[in-house]
Amino acid sequence: MLCAVLVVLLVPGRSSLDRPRRPVSAQELLRSLRPPSDKDFWLAFAGRFLFIFS
């Protein structure tokens, strides 16, 4: 907790309001929500699901 307070006090915050924003289309948004097709992802997903379900 002390380290978190030190980071907040010592690290200067920068606003991102002045940075240009790229427009996002609906198709790009839907494409980003698609789960990965990697086998390791699905093995970890199934393992965690079964662990929580049990």
Order of alpha helices (4+ residues) and beta strands (2+ residues): alpha-alpha-alpha
